[in-house]
Amino acid sequence: MSEITEIVDNLENRISKLLHKYDIMRQANESLQEELTSVKAEYEKLEGDLQSSQEQVQTLKAANAMLGSTDHKRETKLKINSLIREIDQCIVQLSE
């Protein structure tokens, strides 16, 4: 009979240890999930900042070319032509 009691005690001990490990792992998982959410939010913010910076660089390149710089004249001419086409399309739509 004492053998069965030992086996039951041993099983209870193992189950208790497993439950404790489960709680630790669950808490670690929750912590990692929170960190992941935080990192994703930071990544999205940085992506937005990067996009904004790239747009600003393009604007500055165009402004620089308009001021007489020859570095980005072709890009500026293409952009101006594109804007003229858009304006022409708007005029056509307004005249209809």
For each residue, the residues with C-beta under 8 A, 3 or more apart:
1: 4 5
2: 5 6
3: 6 7
4: 1 7 8
5: 1 2 8 9
6: 2 3 9 10
7: 3 4 10 11
8: 4 5 11 12
9: 5 6 12 13
10: 6 7 13 14
11: 7 8 14 15
12: 8 9 15 16
13: 9 10 16 17
14: 10 11 17 18
15: 11 12 18 19
16: 12 13 19 20
17: 13 14 20 21
18: 14 15 21 22
19: 15 16 22 23
20: 16 17 23 24
21: 17 18 24 25
22: 18 19 25 26
23: 19 20 26 27
24: 20 21 27 28
25: 21 22 28 29
26: 22 23 29 30
27: 23 24 30 31
28: 24 25 31 32
29: 25 26 32 33
30: 26 27 33 34
31: 27 28 34 35
32: 28 29 35 36
33: 29 30 36 37
34: 30 31 37 38
35: 31 32 38 39
36: 32 33 39 40
37: 33 34 40 41
38: 34 35 41 42
39: 35 36 42 43
40: 36 37 43 44
41: 37 38 44 45
42: 38 39 45 46
43: 39 40 46 47
44: 40 41 47 48
45: 41 42 48 49
46: 42 43 49 50
47: 43 44 50 51
48: 44 45 51 52
49: 45 46 52 53
50: 46 47 53 54
51: 47 48 54 55
52: 48 49 55 56
53: 49 50 56 57
54: 50 51 57 58
55: 51 52 58 59
56: 52 53 59 60
57: 53 54 60 61
58: 54 55 61 62
59: 55 56 62 63
60: 56 57 63 64
61: 57 58 64 65 71 72 75 76
62: 58 59 65 66 72 75 76 79
63: 59 60 66 67
64: 60 61 67 69 71 72
65: 61 62 68 69 70 71 72 73 75 76
66: 62 63 76
67: 63 64
68: 65
69: 64 65 72 73
70: 65 73
71: 61 64 65
72: 61 62 64 65 69 75 76
73: 65 69 70 76 77
74: 77 78
75: 61 62 65 72 78 79
76: 61 62 65 66 72 73 79 80
77: 73 74 80 81
78: 74 75 81 82
79: 62 75 76 82 83
80: 76 77 83 84
81: 77 78 84 85
82: 78 79 85 86
83: 79 80 86 87
84: 80 81 87 88
85: 81 82 88 89
86: 82 83 89 90
87: 83 84 90 91
88: 84 85 91 92
89: 85 86 92 93
90: 86 87 93 94
91: 87 88 94 95
92: 88 89 95 96
93: 89 90 96
94: 90 91
95: 91 92
96: 92 93
